[in-house]
Amino acid sequence: MEILGATLRVCVDDLEAAVPFYERLAGGTALRFERGGVQVAAIGCFLLMSGPEAELEVLRKVAATIAVKDVEETHRVLSELGARIIAGPVPTPVGRNLIAMHPDGVVYEYVDRQA
């Protein structure tokens, strides 16, 4: 399993107001998409999310998003190490993801860019 990097998850009240700050901070342009009623902007190592409070409450339980080379391989390794797979792997607008709880109780999202 190859980890490529991590993304910091930031819930914001006003995505439109937050995006310009993070674009300047990260030196890039936001990649925007919607998922489950939540508006998302990916900018550098930041993943900004805005939407209904009930949806954000669930998203806040995920400590970080970890980019991996292959979600299927990650699923296998996490399972072998005793992690509990909560959801996925499933397709996303940019690849695939899964949500896993590590044996210590911390929840992470793992993503790849494979279709």
C-alpha positions, 0 to 999 in steps of 0.5 A, a space after each residue: 500500500 503506497 500513501 501519496 499524501 494527506 488532505 486536511 478536511 475543513 468544514 466552512 459555513 460559506 464556501 464562496 467566501 473561504 475559497 479565495 483565501 485557500 486558493 491564495 494560501 495554497 497557490 492553486 485553483 479549487 477543484 469543485 464538486 458536490 457529493 451528497 448535498 455537500 459542496 466541496 472545494 479541493 485546493 492543495 492539501 485542503 478539502 473545504 466542505 460546506 452544506 447541511 449541518 447533518 451532513 457536516 456532522 458526519 464528515 467531521 468524524 473523519 480525521 483526514 483524507 489520505 491519498 493512496 495509489 490503489 484503494 483496492 490494495 488499501 482495503 486489503 492491507 487495512 483489513 489484514 491489519 485489523 481496521 474496520 471498513 465502514 464504507 466502500 470502496 465506491 466511485 467518487 467524482 475523481 476516483 474511488 474511496 473507502 472509509 475505515 476505522 483504525 483499531 485505535 478508533 480513528 476514522 480516515 478516508 482513503 482515496 485514489 484517482 483510478 476510475 
